[in-house]
Structure formats: structure tokens, C-alpha cells
Amino acid sequence: MNPGTYRSVSDPGQDRIFITFDIDWASDPVFADTIDLVEGHGIPATWFVTHETGLLGRLERNPVFEIGIHPNFNEMFEGRSEEGGMQGLLTRYRELAPSAVSIRCHSLAQNNKMLDIFIRLGFTHDVNLFIPAQSKMELQPFTSWGGLIRVPYFWEEDVHCLFLEEGRENDWNPARFLDAPGLKIFNFHPIHVFLNTEHLSRYDRTRAYHRDREALIGHRNPDPAGGTRYFLETLITEAKKRNMDFGLIREIAVA
């Protein structure tokens, strides 16, 4: 399976998917567990990083991985000062991953000023637009001012959990998402992959153990046919059966 670029939906070669991860300050053992899983399947993936860790070197050494950044503006929006403001915060994240060209902000924070700073700092791909698959919209990347490519994505495990609670989803079968036309970007978080999260209550009640791998193991969802980890592994397996390509966010171009 080779990484490929996204082309227009009229192109018969558009059968590819993009798997991404928001690291969200996961402890190294939890983070490493997800890297092990993805490397075990031998597929490309884009990792949006939040903090310094020795595991960044492992990501950099894998030629089919892409590192993006995942900056957190929440404290700033809550009125707490941030040295250098938006520009200063983004510059510090840029130093964390100097070669990154892709960005997705924590909590999907975005505004026009941020987009201008993204462009000034050399980012080419913004992945801050979440449009759930349930909208039935056919997603396509588009170019904003300054040449910034804006890349909408349509699936994330925490939203899937919420839709299950609301009765808008029924199971953890990824097949119907692979059938969707247009851009297919999936997003995961290492903590949910580790826990095999099937309800957000599992995540909430294990917060005290999120940095204690051994304690956390006992709180995993044991269901072999449901949950985040199950969805990720089944998604990869099913995509391979269909001979779909796995791509990186940086490869996405506007047709």
C-alpha cells in the first residue's frame, strides 16, 4: 500500500483514506502502544503532536509517517495570558516540529488571524474543519487565501461515541465510511485507542489512571467487536482488502 495524493472525486483512483492522530499529551507508554499498532500494519499515518517526547524521533524515522502540530489555544481563549500571543504559541509549536506543514488545533480552534499566522509560519495544510459523515456531504479540500489548503475531515472516535449515545449511530463497523464518496479522513487519539473506548464515560472515569499504563490496562474495554481500537484495526484491514491506498495530509492537493 503506497501513500497517494487525493484527486478529484471523478478520478477513479480516488480510493484512498487518510488516518490521523491527535496525540493530546498522551503518556509515552500509551502513545507507543498506538505507534506499535500502526507500524504493525505498515501503513502511512499523520500524527498531530502536542509536546516534546522521545517518541517524536521514532515518528521521524518512519518514512511513511508525517508529523503535524496540534496547538492548544484554550487557556488563551479562557483569558489566561500566553507569552507572545497566538504568534508566540504557534512559533513554539513550530520549534517542536520544524518540518511540519500540517496543523490541526486542539478543540478545532480557528479564526482568520490564526490562518494568517499558519501561512506566515510555513504551514500548507489546515485540518480544522470537522464535517461529520452523517451530514452526507461529499468532502473536498479547497484553497483559502495565501495558498493554504483547507482539509475537512469526517470521522473522529469521540464524536462517534456521542452519536452512539444519541442513537445516530448503531455500531463500530467502518465499512459504510469507506463507501463514502470524496475525501475520507479519520481521526483518533492514543488514549482512546489504548482503552478501546466505546463510551466517553470510560474515558472520564479513568482520568486518574491516564498516565499509569499498568493501572489503565485493567480499565480497557474488553469487547473484541466494538470500540475505538477495534474500529481502527478493522478499518485498516478492510481498506487493505479493498486495495485502497493510505495517504498523508501533506500529500493532499486541490484538483
N, C-alpha and C positions, 0 to 999 in steps of 0.2 A: 504494500500500500504506500503510494508516494504522495507527499504533500502536493496540493494543487491550488490553483487560483480559482476564485469564484468568477464565473462569467454570467452572462445574462440567462434568464430562465428559459429562453428559447433555444439555448445551446444544449444539445443532448448530452454533453459532457458535464452538466452541472450537478451530477450525482455525487456530492461530497458533503462532508459535515465538518464542523469546527468544534472541538472540545476545549473548554477553557476552565480555569480555576481561579477563584479569588482566595488568596491564602488566608486573609483575615487573622493574622497574628497567631496562627496555629503553632503549637509546640513542635519542636523538631521531630519527636517520635511520631506524632500524628501526621505531620507533613510528609515525613519519609514513607509512611505507610501508603499514602496516595501516590507518591512518586514510584514506589515499588510496583504498585498495581498497574500504572500506565506504562512503565518501562517493560513490565512483563508481557504486555500486549504489543509492544513495539510500535506504538503509534505516535504521530505528532500531537502536540498539545501546547496551548498558550497559557502561561502562568502569570497572573497579576499579583505582584509581590507587595508586601506591606512593611517589611522590616528586615534588618540585617540578620543573616543566619549563614552558617557554613554550608547549608544545603543549596544556596544560590550557585555555588561553584559546581555542584552536581548538575544543576539545570543547565548551566552554561556549557558544560562538557558534552551534553547530549545534542547532536547536530539537528535533531528533528524537534527540539523544543524551542519555544520563543518565550522570552521574558518581557512582560509589560509591567506597568506600575498601577497600584491601587491606593491612591492617596486618600486620606481621611480629613475632610473639612468640617466634621460635625462640631468639634469644640469651637471652631471659629464662628459657625452659624449660631451656636448657643451663647455667644457673647464673650467667650474667653479669647484673649489675645493670642496671636500667633506671630512670632518674630518674622518680619518681612512680609506679612500678609500672604495672600494667595501665591504670589510670585515666589516668596521665600520658601513656602512649604513645598511647592512643586519643584523648586530647584533642589531641595534636599532629597526628594524622591528621585529626581533625575540623577543625583550623585549615587544613589543606591543601585540604580540600573542604568549606567551611562549609555548603553547601546539600545535601550528600549525605544520603540516607535509607537507602541500601542498603549492606550490608557483607558481604564475604567475606574471611576471614583467610587469609594465606599458610599453606600446609600444612594448611589447614582446621582450624586450632586453634580449640578451643571448650571452654567449661565453663560452669557455671551462673553463676559470678561475672562472666564476660565478658558473658553475656546481660543481666545486671542493669545493667552499665555501658552496653551498647548502648542500652538503654531510657532510662537517665538522660541520655545524650547526644543523644537525639532520633532515633535510628535506628529505622526501622519495618520493615525487611526484612532478614532474616538468610539468607545463601545458603551456609551452611557444611555442608550435608548432601549428600554425593555418593552416589547410589544408581545404579550403572551400568545402562544399558538392558538388559544381559544378564540382570539379575535378573528381568525380565518383570513387574516391579511397575508398577502404574498410579499414577504420582506425582500428588500433590495438595498444594497449600500448606495449612498449618494455623496456627492461632493459639496461641502459647505464653502464659505469664503476662505481664501488663503490656501485652497487646495486640500483642506482637511477632509479625509474620508470618514463619514459617519456611518457606523455599522450597527444596525439594530439586531437584537437577539431575542429569542422567543421561548427559551425554557431555562428554568432555574429550580433547584430542588426545594427551596423553602417556599416558593410560590406554589409549586405543585402540592406541597403539604397543605397549604391554605386552601387550595381549590378542592382537595380531597375532603377537608373539613366542611366546606360549603356545599358539597355534593356536585361540584362542577367537574370533578374527575372521579374515576372509578377504580383505577388500579395503577400499577407501576410498569405497564407494558410500553416500551418505547417505540414499537413498530409503527404506530399511527403518526408519530412525529417524524419518522424517517420518510413517510409517504408524503409529507407536506411539500408543496412546490416552493421554490425560492430559497433564500438564504436560511441555512439551518445551523444555528449556533446554540450550543448547550453550555450551561454554566454550573459548576459545582464548587463546594467548599470542603477542604480536607476534613474538618471536624464532622461534617455530615456523612462523608464517605466512610470515615472510621467507625462512626456509630451506626451506620446503615439506617440513618434517621428516616422514620416513616410518619412521625407526627412531631410537630415542633415542641410538644410537651417533653419529649425525650431529651431534646437539646437543652431546654430550660432547666429541667430537674437535675441535669448532670453538670451544670456550670462549675460547681465546686471541684470537679474532677478533670476539667478540660486540659490541665497541664500535668496530670498524673496518669500516664499511659496504663499502668498496671491496674489502677482503680477503675479507669474508664472501660477497660476490656469487659468487666463484669456488667456493664450497663449497655452493651451493644444490643441492637435489635437482632434477635436470632432468626427471624423469618427468612428462609432461603429463597423466597419468591416475592419479596416486597421490600421496598426501602431504597435509599439513595445508592448504596453500594451495589445492590442488585441491579438497579436501573443502569448504572454506569457500565457494569460488566456486560449486561445483556445488550445495551446499546452498541458497544464496541463489537461484540460477537455478531449481532445481526447486521451491522453495517459491513463487516467483512464478508459475510455470506452474500450480500448484495453487490460485492465488488465496488463498494463506494470508496472514494478517496477521503483521507483525513487531511485537512488543511490548517494553516496558521493564519491568525488575524492579519499579520503584516503582508500576507500574500493577496489579500482581497483588493481587487481593483474595480473601479466603476466601468461598466460596459459602455 
